[in-house]
Every structure is written in C-alpha cells, then in structure tokens.
C-alpha cells in the first residue's frame, strides 16, 4: 500500500428549518481530517464525509431541521501524521448563504497551488 497523507477538508453544511424560506440559513464550516493517497483521493473522500454529515431532526417547535452538505470551502494537505481519518478538528457556525463559502475544485488550496506552482505572484494576480 502506498504512503498516505493527511488533508484538511473544510465542509460547508447548511441548515434549513421547515420549508427553508425563513431567514438566512445557519452555515456550519466543518474542518475535517482526511487520510488519502493524493489530492484527488482526498477530494473524493471529503465529498463522502460531506454527504454523511447530512441529517434531519424535529426541533422543540415541531419543525423539521435539515442539515445539507453544500460543498467544500477548502482542501489542503497537512504535514502532521498523528491524526485520525474523519476527525473533526474545528467547526464554525455562521448565518449566511452557503454559496458564500463553497468554492470550485480549482479554487481549493490543494489544486490551486499545484496548478500555479511554476507561476510568479504577478502572473497569478494578472491571470496569466
């Protein structure tokens, strides 16, 4: 088996109550550890963790509260090898739209750095 690395995946999980039309949703930015062979493997596993974070329950007012995985905010490789796969290392709740935090795959740190490693800061800033 090839050596695996630790990655930090920042999941964006959004709540809605009832029909979801009341106010801004509550966003949970979950920082999760992922053990993977490479960035692509880490990305796939992070998406699986996000799907498994979805759940629903009834609150004290009898309304259904749903938590839905909206996407990834970030993904980056870690140096520390003493971590456990899937461990949540940090979570932050916010009231806002999930699209404020979800970014495309090419904007995730893991893939952005690799794609731009031979560019200067000026080239990156100027979009070359």
N, CA, C and O atoms as a GROMACS GRO file, in nm:
protein
  512
    1UNK      N    1   0.085  -0.120   0.000
    1UNK     CA    2   0.000   0.000   0.000
    1UNK      C    3   0.088   0.124   0.000
    1UNK      O    4   0.186   0.131   0.075
    2UNK      N    5   0.055   0.221  -0.082
    2UNK     CA    6   0.134   0.343  -0.090
    2UNK      C    7   0.113   0.429   0.033
    2UNK      O    8   0.012   0.417   0.104
    3UNK      N    9   0.209   0.516   0.058
    3UNK     CA   10   0.200   0.605   0.173
    3UNK      C   11   0.088   0.706   0.154
    3UNK      O   12   0.068   0.760   0.045
    4UNK      N   13   0.015   0.731   0.260
    4UNK     CA   14  -0.094   0.827   0.254
    4UNK      C   15  -0.060   0.951   0.335
    4UNK      O   16   0.023   0.947   0.427
    5UNK      N   17  -0.124   1.061   0.301
    5UNK     CA   18  -0.102   1.188   0.369
    5UNK      C   19  -0.232   1.232   0.436
    5UNK      O   20  -0.340   1.181   0.406
    6UNK      N   21  -0.218   1.327   0.526
    6UNK     CA   22  -0.335   1.387   0.591
    6UNK      C   23  -0.372   1.514   0.517
    6UNK      O   24  -0.285   1.591   0.475
    7UNK      N   25  -0.502   1.536   0.502
    7UNK     CA   26  -0.556   1.656   0.440
    7UNK      C   27  -0.660   1.716   0.534
    7UNK      O   28  -0.723   1.644   0.612
    8UNK      N   29  -0.676   1.847   0.526
    8UNK     CA   30  -0.782   1.914   0.598
    8UNK      C   31  -0.886   1.955   0.496
    8UNK      O   32  -0.857   2.029   0.402
    9UNK      N   33  -1.008   1.906   0.514
    9UNK     CA   34  -1.119   1.941   0.425
    9UNK      C   35  -1.213   2.032   0.503
    9UNK      O   36  -1.253   1.999   0.615
   10UNK      N   37  -1.250   2.145   0.445
   10UNK     CA   38  -1.345   2.236   0.508
   10UNK      C   39  -1.479   2.216   0.438
   10UNK      O   40  -1.499   2.259   0.324
   11UNK      N   41  -1.571   2.150   0.509
   11UNK     CA   42  -1.704   2.121   0.456
   11UNK      C   43  -1.798   2.237   0.486
   11UNK      O   44  -1.791   2.297   0.593
   12UNK      N   45  -1.886   2.268   0.393
   12UNK     CA   46  -1.990   2.368   0.415
   12UNK      C   47  -2.122   2.292   0.428
   12UNK      O   48  -2.171   2.232   0.333
   13UNK      N   49  -2.178   2.295   0.551
   13UNK     CA   50  -2.304   2.227   0.579
   13UNK      C   51  -2.406   2.334   0.619
   13UNK      O   52  -2.381   2.414   0.709
   14UNK      N   53  -2.520   2.333   0.551
   14UNK     CA   54  -2.620   2.439   0.566
   14UNK      C   55  -2.748   2.384   0.629
   14UNK      O   56  -2.794   2.275   0.594
   15UNK      N   57  -2.803   2.460   0.722
   15UNK     CA   58  -2.928   2.417   0.785
   15UNK      C   59  -3.047   2.492   0.726
   15UNK      O   60  -3.036   2.604   0.677
   16UNK      N   61  -3.160   2.427   0.732
   16UNK     CA   62  -3.286   2.493   0.697
   16UNK      C   63  -3.392   2.440   0.793
   16UNK      O   64  -3.384   2.326   0.839
   17UNK      N   65  -3.491   2.524   0.821
   17UNK     CA   66  -3.598   2.486   0.912
   17UNK      C   67  -3.729   2.489   0.836
   17UNK      O   68  -3.758   2.584   0.763
   18UNK      N   69  -3.807   2.385   0.853
   18UNK     CA   70  -3.937   2.378   0.786
   18UNK      C   71  -3.920   2.377   0.636
   18UNK      O   72  -3.849   2.292   0.581
   19UNK      N   73  -3.985   2.472   0.568
   19UNK     CA   74  -3.978   2.478   0.422
   19UNK      C   75  -3.852   2.550   0.372
   19UNK      O   76  -3.830   2.560   0.251
   20UNK      N   77  -3.770   2.601   0.464
   20UNK     CA   78  -3.644   2.665   0.427
   20UNK      C   79  -3.655   2.808   0.381
   20UNK      O   80  -3.558   2.864   0.331
   21UNK      N   81  -3.772   2.870   0.396
   21UNK     CA   82  -3.790   3.007   0.346
   21UNK      C   83  -3.774   3.113   0.455
   21UNK      O   84  -3.783   3.232   0.425
   22UNK      N   85  -3.749   3.072   0.579
   22UNK     CA   86  -3.742   3.171   0.687
   22UNK      C   87  -3.598   3.214   0.715
   22UNK      O   88  -3.522   3.139   0.776
   23UNK      N   89  -3.562   3.334   0.670
   23UNK     CA   90  -3.434   3.395   0.703
   23UNK      C   91  -3.314   3.326   0.642
   23UNK      O   92  -3.325   3.228   0.568
   24UNK      N   93  -3.198   3.382   0.675
   24UNK     CA   94  -3.074   3.325   0.625
   24UNK      C   95  -3.044   3.194   0.695
   24UNK      O   96  -3.069   3.180   0.815
   25UNK      N   97  -2.991   3.098   0.621
   25UNK     CA   98  -2.960   2.968   0.682
   25UNK      C   99  -2.840   2.978   0.776
   25UNK      O  100  -2.761   3.073   0.769
   26UNK      N  101  -2.829   2.881   0.863
   26UNK     CA  102  -2.714   2.869   0.952
   26UNK      C  103  -2.614   2.780   0.879
   26UNK      O  104  -2.649   2.671   0.833
   27UNK      N  105  -2.488   2.825   0.869
   27UNK     CA  106  -2.383   2.752   0.799
   27UNK      C  107  -2.286   2.697   0.903
   27UNK      O  108  -2.243   2.768   0.994
   28UNK      N  109  -2.252   2.570   0.887
   28UNK     CA  110  -2.152   2.504   0.971
   28UNK      C  111  -2.031   2.475   0.884
   28UNK      O  112  -2.038   2.391   0.795
   29UNK      N  113  -1.920   2.544   0.910
   29UNK     CA  114  -1.794   2.515   0.841
   29UNK      C  115  -1.722   2.409   0.923
   29UNK      O  116  -1.667   2.439   1.029
   30UNK      N  117  -1.723   2.287   0.874
   30UNK     CA  118  -1.661   2.176   0.946
   30UNK      C  119  -1.522   2.149   0.890
   30UNK      O  120  -1.507   2.123   0.770
   31UNK      N  121  -1.422   2.156   0.976
   31UNK     CA  122  -1.285   2.127   0.937
   31UNK      C  123  -1.260   1.981   0.970
   31UNK      O  124  -1.253   1.944   1.087
   32UNK      N  125  -1.246   1.897   0.867
   32UNK     CA  126  -1.235   1.752   0.886
   32UNK      C  127  -1.100   1.702   0.836
   32UNK      O  128  -1.046   1.752   0.737
   33UNK      N  129  -1.047   1.602   0.905
   33UNK     CA  130  -0.923   1.537   0.862
   33UNK      C  131  -0.956   1.425   0.765
   33UNK      O  132  -1.051   1.350   0.784
   34UNK      N  133  -0.876   1.416   0.660
   34UNK     CA  134  -0.894   1.312   0.558
   34UNK      C  135  -0.758   1.246   0.534
   34UNK      O  136  -0.658   1.315   0.512
   35UNK      N  137  -0.756   1.114   0.537
   35UNK     CA  138  -0.634   1.037   0.508
   35UNK      C  139  -0.648   0.989   0.364
   35UNK      O  140  -0.744   0.919   0.330
   36UNK      N  141  -0.552   1.027   0.278
   36UNK     CA  142  -0.566   0.994   0.136
   36UNK      C  143  -0.431   0.979   0.067
   36UNK      O  144  -0.329   1.029   0.115
   37UNK      N  145  -0.433   0.909  -0.046
   37UNK     CA  146  -0.311   0.885  -0.124
   37UNK      C  147  -0.263   1.011  -0.196
   37UNK      O  148  -0.143   1.030  -0.215
   38UNK      N  149  -0.358   1.096  -0.238
   38UNK     CA  150  -0.322   1.218  -0.310
   38UNK      C  151  -0.440   1.315  -0.306
   38UNK      O  152  -0.542   1.286  -0.243
   39UNK      N  153  -0.426   1.428  -0.371
   39UNK     CA  154  -0.530   1.530  -0.369
   39UNK      C  155  -0.664   1.482  -0.424
   39UNK      O  156  -0.769   1.512  -0.368
   40UNK      N  157  -0.659   1.407  -0.533
   40UNK     CA  158  -0.783   1.356  -0.593
   40UNK      C  159  -0.855   1.261  -0.498
   40UNK      O  160  -0.977   1.267  -0.483
   41UNK      N  161  -0.779   1.173  -0.434
   41UNK     CA  162  -0.836   1.079  -0.337
   41UNK      C  163  -0.894   1.156  -0.218
   41UNK      O  164  -1.000   1.121  -0.167
   42UNK      N  165  -0.822   1.259  -0.173
   42UNK     CA  166  -0.869   1.342  -0.062
   42UNK      C  167  -0.999   1.414  -0.098
   42UNK      O  168  -1.090   1.424  -0.016
   43UNK      N  169  -1.006   1.462  -0.221
   43UNK     CA  170  -1.126   1.531  -0.268
   43UNK      C  171  -1.247   1.436  -0.265
   43UNK      O  172  -1.353   1.473  -0.215
   44UNK      N  173  -1.231   1.315  -0.319
   44UNK     CA  174  -1.339   1.216  -0.321
   44UNK      C  175  -1.384   1.182  -0.178
   44UNK      O  176  -1.503   1.176  -0.150
   45UNK      N  177  -1.288   1.159  -0.091
   45UNK     CA  178  -1.320   1.124   0.048
   45UNK      C  179  -1.387   1.241   0.121
   45UNK      O  180  -1.476   1.220   0.204
   46UNK      N  181  -1.345   1.363   0.092
   46UNK     CA  182  -1.407   1.481   0.154
   46UNK      C  183  -1.553   1.493   0.113
   46UNK      O  184  -1.638   1.527   0.195
   47UNK      N  185  -1.582   1.466  -0.014
   47UNK     CA  186  -1.721   1.469  -0.060
   47UNK      C  187  -1.805   1.361   0.010
   47UNK      O  188  -1.921   1.384   0.043
   48UNK      N  189  -1.746   1.244   0.033
   48UNK     CA  190  -1.816   1.137   0.105
   48UNK      C  191  -1.846   1.180   0.249
   48UNK      O  192  -1.955   1.156   0.299
   49UNK      N  193  -1.749   1.244   0.314
   49UNK     CA  194  -1.771   1.294   0.451
   49UNK      C  195  -1.884   1.397   0.452
   49UNK      O  196  -1.967   1.397   0.543
   50UNK      N  197  -1.886   1.483   0.353
   50UNK     CA  198  -1.991   1.584   0.344
   50UNK      C  199  -2.128   1.520   0.332
   50UNK      O  200  -2.222   1.560   0.401
   51UNK      N  201  -2.140   1.422   0.247
   51UNK     CA  202  -2.269   1.352   0.231
   51UNK      C  203  -2.312   1.286   0.361
   51UNK      O  204  -2.431   1.285   0.394
   52UNK      N  205  -2.216   1.229   0.433
   52UNK     CA  206  -2.250   1.161   0.558
   52UNK      C  207  -2.288   1.260   0.670
   52UNK      O  208  -2.343   1.219   0.772
   53UNK      N  209  -2.257   1.389   0.652
   53UNK     CA  210  -2.291   1.490   0.753
   53UNK      C  211  -2.437   1.534   0.744
   53UNK      O  212  -2.487   1.602   0.834
   54UNK      N  213  -2.506   1.495   0.638
   54UNK     CA  214  -2.645   1.535   0.620
   54UNK      C  215  -2.735   1.458   0.718
   54UNK      O  216  -2.723   1.337   0.734
   55UNK      N  217  -2.826   1.532   0.780
   55UNK     CA  218  -2.922   1.470   0.871
   55UNK      C  219  -3.038   1.566   0.897
   55UNK      O  220  -3.030   1.684   0.861
   56UNK      N  221  -3.143   1.517   0.959
   56UNK     CA  222  -3.260   1.600   0.991
   56UNK      C  223  -3.314   1.555   1.126
   56UNK      O  224  -3.297   1.441   1.167
   57UNK      N  225  -3.381   1.649   1.193
   57UNK     CA  226  -3.445   1.619   1.321
   57UNK      C  227  -3.558   1.720   1.343
   57UNK      O  228  -3.567   1.821   1.274
   58UNK      N  229  -3.642   1.691   1.441
   58UNK     CA  230  -3.751   1.781   1.475
   58UNK      C  231  -3.709   1.867   1.593
   58UNK      O  232  -3.662   1.815   1.694
   59UNK      N  233  -3.726   2.001   1.580
   59UNK     CA  234  -3.690   2.090   1.691
   59UNK      C  235  -3.805   2.099   1.792
   59UNK      O  236  -3.908   2.034   1.776
   60UNK      N  237  -3.787   2.179   1.896
   60UNK     CA  238  -3.887   2.189   2.003
   60UNK      C  239  -4.018   2.253   1.957
   60UNK      O  240  -4.120   2.238   2.023
   61UNK      N  241  -4.015   2.324   1.842
   61UNK     CA  242  -4.137   2.384   1.786
   61UNK      C  243  -4.207   2.289   1.690
   61UNK      O  244  -4.307   2.326   1.628
   62UNK      N  245  -4.155   2.167   1.678
   62UNK     CA  246  -4.216   2.069   1.590
   62UNK      C  247  -4.180   2.086   1.443
   62UNK      O  248  -4.240   2.021   1.357
   63UNK      N  249  -4.082   2.173   1.413
   63UNK     CA  250  -4.039   2.194   1.276
   63UNK      C  251  -3.922   2.101   1.243
   63UNK      O  252  -3.842   2.067   1.330
   64UNK      N  253  -3.912   2.062   1.118
   64UNK     CA  254  -3.801   1.978   1.076
   64UNK      C  255  -3.679   2.064   1.046
   64UNK      O  256  -3.686   2.158   0.967
   65UNK      N  257  -3.568   2.032   1.110
   65UNK     CA  258  -3.441   2.098   1.087
   65UNK      C  259  -3.358   2.005   1.000
   65UNK      O  260  -3.335   1.889   1.036
   66UNK      N  261  -3.313   2.056   0.887
   66UNK     CA  262  -3.232   1.975   0.794
   66UNK      C  263  -3.093   2.034   0.782
   66UNK      O  264  -3.076   2.156   0.767
   67UNK      N  265  -2.992   1.948   0.787
   67UNK     CA  266  -2.854   1.987   0.762
   67UNK      C  267  -2.814   1.921   0.632
   67UNK      O  268  -2.817   1.798   0.620
   68UNK      N  269  -2.774   2.003   0.532
   68UNK     CA  270  -2.742   1.954   0.398
   68UNK      C  271  -2.600   1.996   0.361
   68UNK      O  272  -2.560   2.110   0.383
   69UNK      N  273  -2.525   1.902   0.306
   69UNK     CA  274  -2.390   1.931   0.258
   69UNK      C  275  -2.399   2.016   0.132
   69UNK      O  276  -2.460   1.975   0.033
   70UNK      N  277  -2.338   2.135   0.135
   70UNK     CA  278  -2.345   2.227   0.022
   70UNK      C  279  -2.222   2.218  -0.069
   70UNK      O  280  -2.230   2.250  -0.188
   71UNK      N  281  -2.109   2.174  -0.015
   71UNK     CA  282  -1.986   2.163  -0.093
   71UNK      C  283  -1.864   2.188  -0.007
   71UNK      O  284  -1.874   2.193   0.116
   72UNK      N  285  -1.750   2.203  -0.071
   72UNK     CA  286  -1.624   2.225   0.000
   72UNK      C  287  -1.585   2.373  -0.004
   72UNK      O  288  -1.604   2.441  -0.105
   73UNK      N  289  -1.531   2.420   0.106
   73UNK     CA  290  -1.476   2.555   0.110
   73UNK      C  291  -1.326   2.551   0.083
   73UNK      O  292  -1.271   2.642   0.022
   74UNK      N  293  -1.260   2.445   0.130
   74UNK     CA  294  -1.116   2.432   0.107
   74UNK      C  295  -1.072   2.288   0.129
   74UNK      O  296  -1.142   2.208   0.191
   75UNK      N  297  -0.954   2.256   0.076
   75UNK     CA  298  -0.891   2.126   0.092
   75UNK      C  299  -0.741   2.148   0.082
   75UNK      O  300  -0.693   2.204  -0.016
   76UNK      N  301  -0.666   2.104   0.184
   76UNK     CA  302  -0.522   2.121   0.180
   76UNK      C  303  -0.452   2.008   0.251
   76UNK      O  304  -0.504   1.950   0.346
   77UNK      N  305  -0.332   1.976   0.203
   77UNK     CA  306  -0.253   1.869   0.262
   77UNK      C  307  -0.189   1.919   0.392
   77UNK      O  308  -0.143   2.033   0.400
   78UNK      N  309  -0.188   1.831   0.494
   78UNK     CA  310  -0.127   1.862   0.623
   78UNK      C  311   0.004   1.786   0.637
   78UNK      O  312   0.025   1.684   0.571
   79UNK      N  313   0.092   1.834   0.723
   79UNK     CA  314   0.220   1.768   0.748
   79UNK      C  315   0.210   1.664   0.860
   79UNK      O  316   0.282   1.564   0.859
   80UNK      N  317   0.123   1.687   0.955
   80UNK     CA  318   0.115   1.603   1.075
   80UNK      C  319   0.066   1.462   1.041
   80UNK      O  320  -0.036   1.447   0.973
   81UNK      N  321   0.137   1.362   1.086
   81UNK     CA  322   0.100   1.223   1.060
   81UNK      C  323   0.034   1.156   1.181
   81UNK      O  324   0.007   1.036   1.176
   82UNK      N  325   0.007   1.229   1.288
   82UNK     CA  326  -0.050   1.169   1.409
   82UNK      C  327  -0.198   1.201   1.424
   82UNK      O  328  -0.245   1.228   1.535
   83UNK      N  329  -0.272   1.199   1.316
   83UNK     CA  330  -0.413   1.235   1.318
   83UNK      C  331  -0.499   1.116   1.276
   83UNK      O  332  -0.447   1.019   1.221
   84UNK      N  333  -0.628   1.123   1.303
   84UNK     CA  334  -0.720   1.014   1.272
   84UNK      C  335  -0.814   1.055   1.160
   84UNK      O  336  -0.870   1.165   1.163
   85UNK      N  337  -0.832   0.968   1.060
   85UNK     CA  338  -0.920   0.996   0.947
   85UNK      C  339  -1.061   1.032   0.992
   85UNK      O  340  -1.119   0.964   1.077
   86UNK      N  341  -1.116   1.138   0.936
   86UNK     CA  342  -1.253   1.179   0.963
   86UNK      C  343  -1.272   1.261   1.089
   86UNK      O  344  -1.383   1.305   1.117
   87UNK      N  345  -1.166   1.282   1.167
   87UNK     CA  346  -1.178   1.360   1.291
   87UNK      C  347  -1.213   1.505   1.258
   87UNK      O  348  -1.150   1.567   1.173
   88UNK      N  349  -1.314   1.556   1.324
   88UNK     CA  350  -1.347   1.698   1.306
   88UNK      C  351  -1.257   1.776   1.399
   88UNK      O  352  -1.261   1.757   1.521
   89UNK      N  353  -1.176   1.865   1.344
   89UNK     CA  354  -1.081   1.940   1.426
   89UNK      C  355  -1.128   2.081   1.459
   89UNK      O  356  -1.074   2.146   1.548
   90UNK      N  357  -1.230   2.130   1.386
   90UNK     CA  358  -1.281   2.265   1.412
   90UNK      C  359  -1.414   2.280   1.340
   90UNK      O  360  -1.432   2.229   1.230
   91UNK      N  361  -1.506   2.352   1.402
   91UNK     CA  362  -1.634   2.380   1.338
   91UNK      C  363  -1.674   2.522   1.373
   91UNK      O  364  -1.652   2.569   1.485
   92UNK      N  365  -1.733   2.591   1.276
   92UNK     CA  366  -1.773   2.730   1.297
   92UNK      C  367  -1.912   2.748   1.237
   92UNK      O  368  -1.933   2.722   1.119
   93UNK      N  369  -2.007   2.793   1.318
   93UNK     CA  370  -2.144   2.815   1.271
   93UNK      C  371  -2.161   2.961   1.231
   93UNK      O  372  -2.117   3.051   1.302
   94UNK      N  373  -2.226   2.984   1.117
   94UNK     CA  374  -2.248   3.120   1.067
   94UNK      C  375  -2.385   3.131   1.003
   94UNK      O  376  -2.437   3.033   0.949
   95UNK      N  377  -2.443   3.247   1.009
   95UNK     CA  378  -2.570   3.272   0.939
   95UNK      C  379  -2.539   3.346   0.809
   95UNK      O  380  -2.502   3.464   0.810
   96UNK      N  381  -2.554   3.275   0.699
   96UNK     CA  382  -2.527   3.331   0.567
   96UNK      C  383  -2.568   3.228   0.463
   96UNK      O  384  -2.610   3.117   0.497
   97UNK      N  385  -2.555   3.264   0.338
   97UNK     CA  386  -2.585   3.171   0.229
   97UNK      C  387  -2.465   3.078   0.208
   97UNK      O  388  -2.350   3.123   0.213
   98UNK      N  389  -2.491   2.950   0.185
   98UNK     CA  390  -2.381   2.854   0.168
   98UNK      C  391  -2.291   2.890   0.051
   98UNK      O  392  -2.171   2.861   0.055
   99UNK      N  393  -2.345   2.953  -0.055
   99UNK     CA  394  -2.262   2.987  -0.170
   99UNK      C  395  -2.155   3.091  -0.136
   99UNK      O  396  -2.063   3.111  -0.215
  100UNK      N  397  -2.166   3.157  -0.019
  100UNK     CA  398  -2.062   3.249   0.027
  100UNK      C  399  -1.934   3.173   0.061
  100UNK      O  400  -1.826   3.232   0.064
  101UNK      N  401  -1.945   3.043   0.087
  101UNK     CA  402  -1.831   2.964   0.132
  101UNK      C  403  -1.791   2.852   0.037
  101UNK      O  404  -1.674   2.811   0.038
  102UNK      N  405  -1.881   2.803  -0.043
  102UNK     CA  406  -1.847   2.694  -0.134
  102UNK      C  407  -1.770   2.750  -0.252
  102UNK      O  408  -1.812   2.846  -0.315
  103UNK      N  409  -1.655   2.688  -0.282
  103UNK     CA  410  -1.573   2.729  -0.396
  103UNK      C  411  -1.556   2.611  -0.491
  103UNK      O  412  -1.577   2.496  -0.451
  104UNK      N  413  -1.519   2.639  -0.614
  104UNK     CA  414  -1.499   2.532  -0.712
  104UNK      C  415  -1.371   2.456  -0.681
  104UNK      O  416  -1.285   2.503  -0.607
  105UNK      N  417  -1.361   2.336  -0.737
  105UNK     CA  418  -1.246   2.249  -0.710
  105UNK      C  419  -1.114   2.320  -0.739
  105UNK      O  420  -1.020   2.308  -0.660
  106UNK      N  421  -1.105   2.393  -0.851
  106UNK     CA  422  -0.978   2.456  -0.887
  106UNK      C  423  -0.941   2.571  -0.792
  106UNK      O  424  -0.828   2.619  -0.798
  107UNK      N  425  -1.032   2.615  -0.707
  107UNK     CA  426  -1.002   2.720  -0.609
  107UNK      C  427  -0.960   2.661  -0.474
  107UNK      O  428  -0.915   2.734  -0.386
  108UNK      N  429  -0.976   2.529  -0.455
  108UNK     CA  430  -0.932   2.465  -0.332
  108UNK      C  431  -0.779   2.473  -0.325
  108UNK      O  432  -0.712   2.451  -0.426
  109UNK      N  433  -0.725   2.502  -0.210
  109UNK     CA  434  -0.581   2.522  -0.194
  109UNK      C  435  -0.501   2.408  -0.255
  109UNK      O  436  -0.401   2.434  -0.324
  110UNK      N  437  -0.541   2.284  -0.233
  110UNK     CA  438  -0.468   2.168  -0.283
  110UNK      C  439  -0.448   2.173  -0.434
  110UNK      O  440  -0.340   2.139  -0.483
  111UNK      N  441  -0.549   2.214  -0.508
  111UNK     CA  442  -0.541   2.214  -0.653
  111UNK      C  443  -0.489   2.346  -0.709
  111UNK      O  444  -0.422   2.346  -0.812
  112UNK      N  445  -0.517   2.458  -0.643
  112UNK     CA  446  -0.470   2.588  -0.687
  112UNK      C  447  -0.318   2.595  -0.681
  112UNK      O  448  -0.253   2.641  -0.775
  113UNK      N  449  -0.260   2.549  -0.570
  113UNK     CA  450  -0.115   2.553  -0.552
  113UNK      C  451  -0.046   2.469  -0.659
  113UNK      O  452   0.050   2.514  -0.722
  114UNK      N  453  -0.096   2.348  -0.681
  114UNK     CA  454  -0.036   2.259  -0.781
  114UNK      C  455  -0.043   2.320  -0.921
  114UNK      O  456   0.055   2.317  -0.995
  115UNK      N  457  -0.157   2.376  -0.956
  115UNK     CA  458  -0.176   2.433  -1.089
  115UNK      C  459  -0.093   2.559  -1.112
  115UNK      O  460  -0.065   2.594  -1.227
  116UNK      N  461  -0.053   2.627  -1.005
  116UNK     CA  462   0.017   2.755  -1.018
  116UNK      C  463   0.159   2.753  -0.963
  116UNK      O  464   0.220   2.858  -0.944
  117UNK      N  465   0.213   2.635  -0.936
  117UNK     CA  466   0.344   2.626  -0.870
  117UNK      C  467   0.460   2.682  -0.953
  117UNK      O  468   0.564   2.717  -0.896
  118UNK      N  469   0.444   2.692  -1.084
  118UNK     CA  470   0.552   2.744  -1.168
  118UNK      C  471   0.529   2.890  -1.208
  118UNK      O  472   0.602   2.945  -1.290
  119UNK      N  473   0.428   2.954  -1.150
  119UNK     CA  474   0.396   3.093  -1.183
  119UNK      C  475   0.448   3.186  -1.075
  119UNK      O  476   0.462   3.148  -0.959
  120UNK      N  477   0.476   3.309  -1.115
  120UNK     CA  478   0.512   3.412  -1.019
  120UNK      C  479   0.382   3.470  -0.961
  120UNK      O  480   0.274   3.449  -1.015
  121UNK      N  481   0.396   3.542  -0.851
  121UNK     CA  482   0.279   3.606  -0.790
  121UNK      C  483   0.215   3.703  -0.890
  121UNK      O  484   0.092   3.711  -0.897
  122UNK      N  485   0.295   3.775  -0.966
  122UNK     CA  486   0.242   3.868  -1.066
  122UNK      C  487   0.159   3.795  -1.171
  122UNK      O  488   0.051   3.841  -1.207
  123UNK      N  489   0.208   3.682  -1.220
  123UNK     CA  490   0.134   3.604  -1.318
  123UNK      C  491   0.000   3.556  -1.263
  123UNK      O  492  -0.101   3.558  -1.333
  124UNK      N  493  -0.001   3.515  -1.138
  124UNK     CA  494  -0.126   3.469  -1.076
  124UNK      C  495  -0.223   3.585  -1.060
  124UNK      O  496  -0.342   3.572  -1.092
  125UNK      N  497  -0.173   3.699  -1.010
  125UNK     CA  498  -0.259   3.815  -0.989
  125UNK      C  499  -0.314   3.872  -1.120
  125UNK      O  500  -0.426   3.923  -1.124
  126UNK      N  501  -0.235   3.863  -1.226
  126UNK     CA  502  -0.277   3.916  -1.354
  126UNK      C  503  -0.352   3.813  -1.439
  126UNK      O  504  -0.390   3.841  -1.553
  127UNK      N  505  -0.371   3.693  -1.383
  127UNK     CA  506  -0.450   3.591  -1.452
  127UNK      C  507  -0.382   3.529  -1.572
  127UNK      O  508  -0.449   3.484  -1.665
  128UNK      N  509  -0.251   3.528  -1.572
  128UNK     CA  510  -0.178   3.468  -1.687
  128UNK      C  511  -0.173   3.317  -1.676
  128UNK      O  512  -0.116   3.251  -1.762
   0.00000   0.00000   0.00000
